[in-house]
Amino acid sequence: MTGDVAVLGAGMHPWGKWGRGFVEYGVAAARAALADAGLEWRQVGSIVGADTVRSGYPGYVAGAAFAKALGWQGARVTSVYAACASGAQAISTARAQILSGLADVVLVVGADAAPKGFFRPAGGDRPDDPDWLRFRVLGATNPTYFGLYARRRMAVHGDTLEDFTQVKVKNAALGALNANARYRKPVTAQEVAASPVVADPLRLLDICATSDGGAALVLSSMEFARRHGVAEPVRIRAVSTVTPRYPNTVLDLPEIATDSAVAVDPTAETFRASIARAAYEEAGIGPDDLSLAEVYDLSTALELQWYEDLGLCGQGEGAELLRDGETAPGGRIPVNMSGGLASFGEAVPAQAIAQVCEVTWQLRGQAGDRQVAGARVGITANQGLFGHGSAVIAVR
């Protein structure tokens, strides 16, 4: 176990398609987080920005882009990128700076201005880049992989289209209660079933959109929090950023082949399961201690997979957990009380930070109609391209 850091502030710019620059979204989220913390920007000793690859050079140096927009004041600056795990990497960096004594207060910011439609490859020819190859050689967009994962679950575990549908229905109902969500309308099972097929067996409403949005956190040392008059803050107790183990025999986006298991037997646990295990071990807790979870539902089928990878149930039992209502409001372990990506769409560098914002509000008892009664421990989980693990455990 490592030391805790306090979450003094959380803020977001609502998700949507606003047609403006990512810096504007990030600054709005940062100011909201600072106001929530009761701090001024000049009191921040370090800023960590989660980068975006869609906004030119400022996106590659997001920490400095946000610092300049907020007003240069001499703070340390760091910019990090880890695809969908960028937000968790930013949180991990901020936490390390605090625990090492480099800064008492760190502002973490992520924001994105996403294109219309599904993500496409960056320009140029890069035949040594797996992400370029999967688009150019196979024509495999992100939903292609989501469809393969869903088909595998149907074949191996007996999941059905109705199971996938119910994930969307659950998350859309919660998103309708979240002022920061892009999609704020409940959907019916009939509407999901009637939406066009994108990557068989997944329909349009099974797959998350791409969105604009921003999220920010103000983190501090526990000593600073006490001096600031916050005796019992939400605390980040663990951040998992582990990588896969060889051989990785589960196909992960954007790869087009798995590792060979001829010479070395694969490990007993999958990469995603190892992400959660590392977080649990660092925090000194287990799945039974959780009050809620926020997971990366890039597709409805992937949410079911996360149930199993987080240890909320056994392998192959995710659909049963859903059918029993255990992951819905009032269930044993509510999942994606924010509405998830199903309601937000994906603003890549902001998304893992937004997950921690939701957990923070839940643990404070500030989630309104989405509130999980008596929430004390929450976990967030996602996975970034090229082997970036991402999980955060927060407690109160």
Protein Blocks (a to p, Z undefined) as FASTA:
>chain_A
ZZddddfbdcddddddehpafklmmmmmmmmmmmmnopafklpcbdcddddfklojklmm
mmlmmmmmnopehiacddddehjmlmmmmmmmmmmmmmnopafbdcddddddddehjddd
dedjdfkbmklmmmmmnopafklmmmmmmmmmmmmnopafklmmmmmmmmmmmmmmpmkb
mblcdcdfklmmmpccfbdcbdfklpccddddddddddddfklmmmnopabgcddfbdcf
bdcddddfbdcdfbfbdcdfklpccdfbdfklmmmmmmmmmnopafklpfbdcdddfbfk
lmmmmmmmnopacehilmmmmmnopmgghiabdghklnpjmlnopafklmmmmmmmmmmm
mmnopnojmlcghiabdcdddddehhiacdddddZZ
